[in-house]
Amino acid sequence: MFATDDSIVAIATPLGRGGIGVVRISGPASPAIAAAILDLRGALVPRFATFTRVRPRAAADRRETFDEVITTYFPAPHSYTGEHVVEISAHGNPVVLRAIVESAMAAGARLARPGEFTLRAFLNGKRDLVQAEAVADLIAAATPLQARVAFDQLEGTLTARIAAIDAQLFDLIARLEASLDFPDEGYHFIEPAETARAVAGVVERVDELLGGARRGRLIREGATVVIAGRPNVGKSSVFNALVGADRAIVTDVAGTTRDLVSEQMDLHGLAVTLVDTAGCRDSADRVEREGVLRAARAREIADLLLVVIDRSEPATAEDHELLAQTETRPRIIVLNKRDLPAAGDVVAACGANPPGSRRTCVCVSATTGAGLDELRCAIVRELTGAESLRDPAAVTNARHIGLLEQARASLLAAHQAAASGETPEEFVLTDLQEARARLDEIVGARTSEDVLRHIFARFCIGK
């Protein structure tokens, strides 16, 4: 069981030195713990910043201090956790902050576990599980779009949509249960055909949420884009041009890149890990062979491949072999060196995009930058299926997606049973209740302790 009857303490700001560091105490004994470690002249005033000093843990002389601090007291239930909370803002020195934590622990607090403050907020009804998970996503956001999606969920947009679906299901379940409660009287609060129509309506709403789920997951988790090609086609130059820095070594010597070089980048709001790889070719060099093997493994796990072809030279056997190997993979064919005259057979081999084909070809020059904006747009389009990410999906979390898919499966079973007109209402009701249970798991209305531990374990300590 999760204990919430004790008081916990942790540093709430990142490790390192800074202008300010915050120590957070939460629990029933928070005011008493604060009084024991602070040089107060009276009780802390709720929601009022109080200037005071911190006493050393072992100080016998109450006048001895080691830092000046600003302390704010948030009485229950009007706090982040729903409990009494005291936040101490001290100078951002790790030595000072650790000393405050140790003093609080000596006064009766326990060191908080990762995510325990937000866990208590969830257990005390201050946040549902979707909002609690959004807190971690907001902290971890690497792009403005990730932050926006996380904040939307923190504000309760997804919760509201789940609640609307749940309300529809609750009404339908109540009417079916009422019919079952009076079998002898012949009361039918809802007919099978009407039940089937109502369930179909719920399925439509679930499908709306799932419609942009893949795009949502990419926004939340990011994507890996791997650059592939034979040596000296300009892979590293394309890599450097996309990331806007000379991260990969570029020379005229074939086989310069022998290991994976990666860089995080914000691509129209999408967090992309761009990976440059060794050129695909047979080599007698032991180190280069290892680089080629690593490149092959990277291609296998990539969300998208950029297959770079030198359009200024005739296509080689290595070009054709790589194109054949990646035929079934999500990819963009990048025709590099557009600032040079094109070799006709390369253009013919890779060509423009055939009508109805998923193959995308983009012509660029890593030297002049021509075509790079088109390539960036093509990467986002291939990954998300959308030209723009201005309207991101509501569902981004793999846990939510999985539970919605399970709920949808139960709803489809209920719809089929109701539409047949021959299946007893008890079976339809069971499927609907199963679907509603999955929705409850999303927001945390019924969630196992193991799931909660797994979710909150990825939080930072102090949040």
C-alpha positions as CSV (number, residue, x, y, z in Angstrom):
1,M,0.0,0.0,0.0
2,F,1.1,3.6,-0.6
3,A,1.6,5.4,2.7
4,T,0.3,8.9,2.9
5,D,0.1,9.4,6.6
6,D,3.8,10.4,7.0
7,S,5.6,13.5,5.8
8,I,8.1,13.5,2.9
9,V,10.8,15.9,1.8
10,A,13.0,16.3,-1.3
11,I,14.8,18.9,-3.3
12,A,12.3,20.1,-6.0
13,T,14.8,21.9,-8.3
14,P,17.4,20.3,-10.7
15,L,20.8,19.2,-9.4
16,G,23.6,21.7,-9.7
17,R,24.2,25.3,-8.7
18,G,21.8,28.1,-9.3
19,G,20.3,31.3,-8.0
20,I,17.5,29.5,-6.1
21,G,16.9,25.9,-5.0
22,V,13.6,24.7,-3.5
23,V,13.1,22.1,-0.8
24,R,9.5,20.8,-0.6
25,I,7.9,19.2,2.4
26,S,4.5,17.5,2.2
27,G,2.4,15.7,4.8
28,P,0.5,16.2,8.1
29,A,3.6,17.2,10.0
30,S,5.0,19.7,7.5
31,P,4.3,22.8,9.6
32,A,5.8,21.2,12.7
33,I,8.9,20.1,10.7
34,A,9.3,23.6,9.3
35,A,9.0,25.1,12.8
36,A,11.8,22.7,13.9
37,I,14.3,23.7,11.3
38,L,13.4,27.4,10.7
39,D,14.1,30.4,12.9
40,L,10.4,31.5,13.0
41,R,8.9,34.2,15.3
42,G,5.4,32.8,14.9
43,A,3.3,30.4,12.9
44,L,3.7,30.4,9.1
45,V,0.9,32.4,7.4
46,P,-0.9,30.4,4.7
47,R,0.1,31.3,1.1
48,F,2.4,34.1,2.4
49,A,6.1,34.3,1.6
50,T,8.0,34.5,4.9
51,F,11.7,35.6,5.1
52,T,13.5,33.6,7.7
53,R,16.7,31.5,8.4
54,V,17.5,27.8,8.5
55,R,19.2,26.4,11.6
56,P,21.8,23.6,11.3
57,R,20.5,20.2,12.3
58,A,22.8,19.8,15.3
59,A,22.8,23.4,16.4
60,A,22.4,23.9,20.1
61,D,22.4,27.7,19.8
62,R,19.1,28.7,18.0
63,R,20.8,31.8,16.8
64,E,23.2,29.9,14.7
65,T,22.1,29.7,11.0
66,F,23.5,28.6,7.6
67,D,21.2,30.3,5.1
68,E,18.5,32.9,4.6
69,V,15.4,31.5,2.9
70,I,11.9,32.4,1.7
71,T,9.3,29.9,3.1
72,T,5.7,29.5,1.8
73,Y,3.1,27.4,3.5
74,F,0.2,25.8,1.6
75,P,-2.4,24.3,4.0
76,A,-4.4,21.2,3.0
77,P,-6.3,20.8,0.8
78,H,-5.2,23.9,-1.1
79,S,-1.8,22.6,-2.2
80,Y,-0.2,20.7,-5.0
81,T,-0.5,17.4,-3.2
82,G,-3.7,18.1,-1.3
83,E,-1.7,17.9,2.0
84,H,0.0,20.5,4.1
85,V,3.0,21.6,2.0
86,V,5.9,23.8,3.0
87,E,8.3,25.1,0.3
88,I,11.6,26.5,1.3
89,S,13.4,28.6,-1.3
90,A,17.1,28.8,-0.5
91,H,20.3,29.7,-2.4
92,G,20.8,27.1,-5.1
93,N,23.9,25.4,-3.6
94,P,23.7,21.6,-3.4
95,V,25.4,21.6,0.0
96,V,22.9,24.0,1.4
97,L,19.9,22.2,0.0
98,R,21.1,18.8,1.2
99,A,21.6,20.2,4.7
100,I,18.0,21.5,4.7
101,V,16.8,18.1,3.6
102,E,18.8,16.4,6.3
103,S,17.5,18.8,8.9
104,A,13.9,18.0,7.8
105,M,14.6,14.3,8.0
106,A,16.0,14.7,11.5
107,A,12.8,16.5,12.4
108,G,10.6,13.6,11.3
109,A,10.3,13.8,7.5
110,R,11.1,10.9,5.1
111,L,13.0,11.3,1.9
112,A,10.5,11.2,-0.9
113,R,10.6,8.6,-3.6
114,P,10.5,9.5,-7.4
115,G,7.2,11.1,-8.3
116,E,5.8,10.7,-4.7
117,F,4.5,14.3,-4.5
118,T,2.5,13.9,-7.7
119,L,1.4,10.4,-6.6
120,R,0.0,12.0,-3.5
121,A,-1.7,14.6,-5.6
122,F,-3.4,11.7,-7.6
123,L,-4.3,9.8,-4.4
124,N,-5.8,12.9,-2.9
125,G,-7.9,13.7,-5.9
126,K,-6.0,16.8,-7.0
127,R,-5.0,15.2,-10.3
128,D,-6.3,12.2,-12.3
129,L,-3.8,9.8,-13.8
130,V,-3.8,11.4,-17.2
131,Q,-3.0,14.7,-15.7
132,A,-0.3,13.2,-13.4
133,E,1.4,11.6,-16.4
134,A,1.2,14.9,-18.2
135,V,3.2,16.5,-15.4
136,A,6.1,14.2,-16.2
137,D,5.7,14.8,-20.0
138,L,5.7,18.6,-19.4
139,I,8.9,18.4,-17.4
140,A,10.5,16.1,-20.1
141,A,9.3,18.1,-23.1
142,A,12.1,18.9,-25.6
143,T,10.1,20.9,-28.1
144,P,7.4,23.6,-27.7
145,L,4.9,21.3,-29.4
146,Q,5.6,18.5,-26.8
147,A,5.1,21.1,-24.0
148,R,1.9,22.3,-25.6
149,V,0.5,18.7,-25.9
150,A,1.5,17.9,-22.3
151,F,-0.1,21.1,-21.0
152,D,-3.3,20.4,-22.8
153,Q,-3.5,17.1,-21.1
154,L,-2.6,18.7,-17.8
155,E,-5.4,21.1,-18.3
156,G,-7.8,18.1,-18.6
157,T,-8.6,18.1,-22.4
158,L,-8.2,14.4,-22.7
159,T,-9.9,13.7,-19.4
160,A,-12.9,15.7,-20.5
161,R,-13.2,13.6,-23.8
162,I,-12.8,10.4,-21.9
163,A,-15.5,11.6,-19.4
164,A,-17.9,12.3,-22.2
165,I,-17.5,8.8,-23.6
166,D,-17.8,7.3,-20.2
167,A,-21.1,9.3,-19.6
168,Q,-22.5,7.9,-22.8
169,L,-21.6,4.4,-21.7
170,F,-22.9,4.8,-18.2
171,D,-26.3,5.9,-19.5
172,L,-26.4,2.9,-21.9
173,I,-25.4,0.5,-19.1
174,A,-28.0,1.9,-16.7
175,R,-30.8,1.4,-19.2
176,L,-29.7,-2.2,-20.0
177,E,-29.4,-3.0,-16.3
178,A,-32.9,-1.5,-15.7
179,S,-34.3,-3.8,-18.3
180,L,-32.6,-6.8,-16.7
181,D,-34.0,-5.8,-13.3
182,F,-37.6,-6.2,-14.4
183,P,-37.6,-9.3,-16.7
184,D,-41.0,-10.6,-15.6
185,E,-42.8,-7.3,-16.0
186,G,-41.6,-7.1,-19.6
187,Y,-40.1,-3.6,-19.3
188,H,-37.6,-2.8,-22.1
189,F,-35.8,0.5,-21.4
190,I,-33.9,0.1,-24.6
191,E,-34.4,-2.1,-27.7
192,P,-31.5,-4.1,-29.3
193,A,-31.5,-2.0,-32.4
194,E,-31.2,1.2,-30.4
195,T,-28.5,-0.4,-28.3
196,A,-26.5,-1.2,-31.4
197,R,-26.9,2.4,-32.7
198,A,-25.8,3.8,-29.3
199,V,-22.7,1.6,-29.2
200,A,-21.8,2.5,-32.7
201,G,-21.9,6.2,-31.6
202,V,-19.5,5.4,-28.8
203,V,-17.2,3.5,-31.1
204,E,-17.0,6.6,-33.4
205,R,-15.9,8.8,-30.5
206,V,-13.2,6.3,-29.5
207,D,-12.1,6.2,-33.1
208,E,-11.8,10.0,-33.1
209,L,-9.3,9.7,-30.2
210,L,-7.4,6.9,-31.8
211,G,-7.3,8.6,-35.3
212,G,-4.2,10.6,-34.5
213,A,-2.7,8.2,-32.0
214,R,0.4,7.4,-34.1
215,R,1.0,11.1,-34.7
216,G,0.5,11.7,-31.0
217,R,3.0,9.1,-30.0
218,L,5.6,10.5,-32.3
219,I,5.0,14.0,-30.9
220,R,5.5,12.7,-27.3
221,E,8.2,10.2,-27.9
222,G,10.0,11.6,-30.9
223,A,11.4,9.7,-33.9
224,T,14.7,8.2,-35.1
225,V,15.7,9.2,-38.6
226,V,18.7,7.3,-40.1
227,I,20.8,8.6,-43.0
228,A,22.1,5.8,-45.3
229,G,24.0,5.6,-48.5
230,R,27.3,4.5,-50.0
231,P,30.5,6.4,-49.2
232,N,31.0,9.9,-50.5
233,V,27.4,10.6,-51.6
234,G,27.2,13.4,-49.0
235,K,25.5,11.7,-46.1
236,S,27.5,13.6,-43.5
237,S,27.1,16.9,-45.3
238,V,23.3,16.3,-45.4
239,F,23.4,15.5,-41.7
240,N,25.4,18.7,-40.8
241,A,23.1,20.8,-43.0
242,L,19.9,19.5,-41.3
243,V,21.2,19.9,-37.7
244,G,22.8,23.2,-38.5
245,A,26.3,22.4,-37.1
246,D,29.5,20.6,-38.2
247,R,28.8,17.5,-36.1
248,A,30.0,14.9,-38.6
249,I,33.5,14.9,-40.2
250,V,33.3,15.6,-44.0
251,T,36.2,14.8,-46.3
252,D,36.8,13.5,-49.8
253,V,38.2,10.3,-48.4
254,A,35.7,7.4,-48.6
255,G,34.9,5.8,-45.3
256,T,35.4,8.8,-43.1
257,T,32.3,8.0,-41.0
258,R,33.0,4.8,-39.1
259,D,30.6,5.0,-36.2
260,L,27.1,6.3,-35.6
261,V,26.9,10.1,-35.1
262,S,23.6,11.3,-33.7
263,E,22.0,14.7,-32.9
264,Q,18.7,15.8,-31.4
265,M,16.8,18.3,-33.4
266,D,13.4,20.1,-33.3
267,L,11.8,19.5,-36.7
268,H,8.6,21.6,-36.9
269,G,7.8,20.6,-33.3
270,L,8.8,17.0,-33.7
271,A,11.7,15.8,-31.6
272,V,13.9,13.9,-34.1
273,T,17.1,12.0,-33.4
274,L,19.1,12.2,-36.6
275,V,21.7,9.5,-37.1
276,D,24.6,9.6,-39.6
277,T,26.0,6.2,-40.5
278,A,29.0,4.6,-42.2
279,G,28.8,4.2,-46.0
280,C,27.4,0.9,-47.3
281,R,30.1,-1.0,-49.0
282,D,32.3,-4.1,-48.6
283,S,35.6,-3.2,-46.9
284,A,38.7,-5.0,-45.9
285,D,39.2,-2.5,-43.1
286,R,38.1,-4.2,-39.8
287,V,37.0,-0.9,-38.2
288,E,35.0,0.2,-41.2
289,R,33.3,-3.2,-41.4
290,E,32.1,-2.8,-37.9
291,G,30.8,0.7,-38.8
292,V,28.9,-0.8,-41.7
293,L,27.4,-3.4,-39.4
294,R,26.3,-0.7,-37.0
295,A,24.8,1.2,-39.9
296,A,22.7,-1.8,-40.9
297,R,21.4,-2.3,-37.3
298,A,20.5,1.4,-37.1
299,R,18.5,1.1,-40.3
300,E,16.5,-1.8,-38.9
301,I,15.2,0.3,-35.9
302,A,14.8,3.6,-37.7
303,D,11.3,5.2,-37.9
304,L,12.4,6.7,-41.2
305,L,15.3,6.3,-43.6
306,L,17.0,9.0,-45.7
307,V,18.6,7.1,-48.5
308,V,21.2,9.6,-50.0
309,I,22.1,9.2,-53.7
310,D,24.8,11.3,-55.5
311,R,22.8,12.6,-58.5
312,S,26.0,14.0,-60.1
313,E,27.4,10.5,-60.7
314,P,26.0,7.3,-62.4
315,A,24.2,5.0,-60.0
316,T,26.5,2.3,-58.7
317,A,25.7,-1.3,-57.6
318,E,25.8,-0.2,-54.0
319,D,23.1,2.5,-54.7
320,H,20.8,-0.1,-56.4
321,E,21.4,-2.7,-53.7
322,L,20.5,-0.2,-50.9
323,L,17.4,1.0,-52.8
324,A,16.3,-2.7,-53.1
325,Q,17.0,-3.4,-49.4
326,T,14.9,-0.4,-48.2
327,E,12.1,-0.8,-50.7
328,T,9.6,-1.8,-48.1
329,R,10.8,0.5,-45.4
330,P,9.5,4.1,-44.7
331,R,12.1,6.1,-46.5
332,I,12.8,9.3,-48.4
333,I,15.3,9.1,-51.4
334,V,17.5,12.2,-51.1
335,L,19.1,13.2,-54.4
336,N,22.1,15.2,-53.2
337,K,24.4,17.6,-55.0
338,R,21.7,19.4,-57.0
339,D,24.2,22.2,-57.5
340,L,26.1,19.9,-59.9
341,P,24.9,18.6,-63.3
342,A,22.8,15.5,-62.9
343,A,23.7,12.1,-64.3
344,G,20.7,11.0,-66.3
345,D,20.6,7.4,-65.2
346,V,20.4,8.4,-61.5
347,V,17.4,10.5,-62.1
348,A,15.8,7.7,-64.1
349,A,16.7,5.1,-61.5
350,C,15.2,7.1,-58.6
351,G,12.9,9.4,-60.5
352,A,10.1,11.6,-59.5
353,N,7.3,10.2,-57.3
354,P,5.1,7.8,-59.3
355,P,1.3,8.5,-59.0
356,G,-0.1,6.6,-56.0
357,S,3.4,5.6,-54.8
358,R,4.6,6.1,-51.2
359,R,8.1,6.7,-52.6
360,T,9.3,10.2,-51.9
361,C,12.2,11.8,-53.7
362,V,13.7,15.1,-52.7
363,C,16.5,16.9,-54.6
364,V,18.8,18.9,-52.3
365,S,22.2,20.5,-52.1
366,A,23.9,20.1,-48.8
367,T,26.5,22.7,-50.0
368,T,24.1,25.5,-50.9
369,G,21.2,24.5,-48.7
370,A,18.8,24.3,-51.7
371,G,15.9,21.9,-51.1
372,L,16.6,21.4,-47.3
373,D,13.3,23.0,-46.3
374,E,11.5,20.7,-48.7
375,L,13.3,17.8,-47.1
376,R,12.4,18.8,-43.6
377,C,8.7,19.1,-44.6
378,A,8.9,15.7,-46.3
379,I,10.4,14.1,-43.1
380,V,7.5,15.4,-41.0
381,R,5.0,14.3,-43.6
382,E,6.4,10.8,-43.9
383,L,6.6,10.3,-40.1
384,T,3.2,11.8,-39.2
385,G,1.1,11.6,-42.3
386,A,0.4,15.4,-41.9
387,E,1.8,18.5,-43.6
388,S,1.6,20.4,-40.3
389,L,1.5,19.6,-36.6
390,R,-0.5,22.7,-35.6
391,D,-3.4,20.6,-34.4
392,P,-1.7,17.7,-32.5
393,A,-3.6,14.6,-31.5
394,A,-5.2,14.4,-28.1
395,V,-3.8,10.9,-27.3
396,T,0.0,10.6,-27.1
397,N,0.6,8.0,-24.4
398,A,1.1,4.3,-25.3
399,R,-0.7,3.2,-22.2
400,H,-3.8,5.3,-23.1
401,I,-3.7,4.0,-26.7
402,G,-3.6,0.4,-25.6
403,L,-6.5,0.8,-23.2
404,L,-8.5,2.7,-25.8
405,E,-7.9,-0.1,-28.3
406,Q,-9.0,-2.7,-25.7
407,A,-12.2,-0.6,-25.0
408,R,-12.9,-0.4,-28.7
409,A,-12.6,-4.2,-29.1
410,S,-15.1,-4.7,-26.2
411,L,-17.5,-2.1,-27.8
412,L,-17.3,-3.8,-31.2
413,A,-18.2,-7.1,-29.5
414,A,-21.1,-5.4,-27.8
415,H,-22.3,-3.9,-31.1
416,Q,-22.2,-7.2,-32.9
417,A,-24.1,-8.9,-30.1
418,A,-26.8,-6.2,-30.0
419,A,-27.1,-5.9,-33.8
420,S,-27.8,-9.7,-34.0
421,G,-30.9,-9.2,-31.9
422,E,-30.4,-12.8,-30.6
423,T,-27.7,-12.4,-28.0
424,P,-29.0,-12.0,-24.4
425,E,-28.6,-8.5,-23.0
426,E,-26.4,-9.9,-20.2
427,F,-23.6,-10.5,-22.7
428,V,-24.0,-7.1,-24.3
429,L,-23.8,-5.6,-20.8
430,T,-20.7,-7.5,-19.9
431,D,-18.9,-6.1,-23.0
432,L,-20.0,-2.6,-22.2
433,Q,-18.8,-2.8,-18.6
434,E,-15.5,-4.2,-19.8
435,A,-15.1,-1.2,-22.1
436,R,-16.0,1.2,-19.3
437,A,-13.4,-0.5,-17.0
438,R,-10.7,0.2,-19.6
439,L,-11.7,3.9,-19.7
440,D,-11.5,4.0,-15.9
441,E,-8.0,2.7,-16.1
442,I,-6.9,5.5,-18.3
443,V,-7.9,8.2,-15.8
444,G,-7.0,6.1,-12.8
445,A,-10.5,5.4,-11.4
446,R,-9.4,1.8,-11.1
447,T,-5.7,1.1,-11.5
448,S,-3.5,-1.5,-9.9
449,E,-0.6,-0.5,-7.5
450,D,1.9,-2.1,-9.9
451,V,0.7,0.2,-12.7
452,L,1.0,3.2,-10.4
453,R,4.5,2.3,-9.3
454,H,5.5,1.8,-12.9
455,I,4.1,5.2,-14.0
456,F,5.5,7.3,-11.1
457,A,8.9,5.6,-11.0
458,R,9.9,7.5,-14.1
459,F,9.3,10.9,-12.4
460,C,12.2,12.9,-10.9
461,I,12.6,13.0,-7.1
462,G,10.9,16.2,-5.8
463,K,8.0,16.0,-8.3
